[in-house]
Each structure stands twice: as structure tokens, then as C-alpha cells.
Amino acid sequence: MEEQEVAKKLKELCGLRKWTEEQARFVLEACRASGEPPTTFARRWGFYSQRMYWWKERFRRTDAEASDPAAMA
């Protein structure tokens, strides 16, 4: 995805009250690709950094549960 397309999508997501998992993954990947700390990235695009941390933790937990079947029992 080109930089302009990424910027356009990030601006659109900025105005949303809730994100889908796909949207959250997009934001987190864009942050990682930028090389900026999450707080700096969030401030630049108008997101709350806490929202990004919440999604990152949620994905970490669900990914860990998916890779460890014993955790589901």
C-alpha cells in the first residue's frame, strides 16, 4: 500500500468511534512500519495511544490462546 493510501486510511480511522480487528491491525502495522513510538504515532494521527495499547494487548492474548490449546480448557 502506498504512503498516500495509508495516510488516507489512517485519517478515516481517526474519526471512528470503534475499530474492527482488521482496522486495529492496520493501525498497529502502520505504527510499526513508521518506526515511531506508539504515543508519537497516535498523537500525529489523532488517535488515543491507550486505544492502540488495548488492541495490542488483546491481540497478544488471543494469539497466545490460539497457540496454546491448554489455555482454552
C-alpha positions in Angstrom: 0.0 0.0 0.0 1.4 3.4 -0.9 2.1 6.0 1.7 -0.7 8.3 0.5 -3.2 5.4 0.7 -2.0 4.6 4.2 -2.4 8.2 5.3 -5.9 8.4 3.8 -7.0 5.3 5.6 -5.4 6.4 8.9 -7.3 9.8 8.7 -10.6 7.9 8.1 -9.9 5.6 11.1 -9.2 8.6 13.3 -12.8 9.6 13.2 -14.3 6.2 14.0 -15.6 5.5 17.5 -14.8 1.8 17.3 -12.3 -0.3 15.2 -12.8 -3.7 13.8 -9.9 -6.2 14.4 -8.8 -5.6 10.8 -8.7 -1.8 11.3 -6.8 -2.2 14.5 -4.3 -4.5 12.9 -3.9 -1.9 10.1 -3.2 0.9 12.6 -0.7 -1.2 14.6 1.1 -2.3 11.5 1.3 1.3 10.2 2.7 2.3 13.6 5.3 -0.5 13.5 6.3 0.4 9.9 6.6 4.1 10.8 9.3 3.3 13.4 7.7 5.9 15.8 6.8 5.1 19.4 3.1 4.4 19.7 2.4 7.6 21.6 4.1 9.8 19.0 2.3 7.9 16.2 -1.1 8.2 17.9 -0.6 11.9 18.5 0.4 12.6 14.9 -2.7 10.8 13.6 -5.2 11.9 16.2 -5.6 8.5 18.0 -5.6 7.8 21.7 -2.4 5.8 22.3 -4.3 3.8 25.0 -6.6 2.5 22.3 -3.6 1.2 20.4 -2.2 -0.5 23.5 -5.6 -2.0 24.3 -5.7 -3.7 20.8 -2.1 -4.7 21.0 -2.8 -6.5 24.3 -6.0 -8.0 23.0 -4.1 -9.5 20.0 -1.3 -10.7 22.2 -3.8 -12.6 24.5 -5.9 -14.1 21.7 -2.7 -15.1 19.7 -1.3 -16.8 22.8 -4.6 -18.6 23.5 -4.7 -19.8 19.9 -1.2 -21.2 20.0 -1.8 -22.9 23.4 -4.8 -25.3 23.3 -4.4 -26.0 27.0 -5.2 -22.3 27.7 -8.7 -22.9 26.3 -9.5 -25.7 28.8 
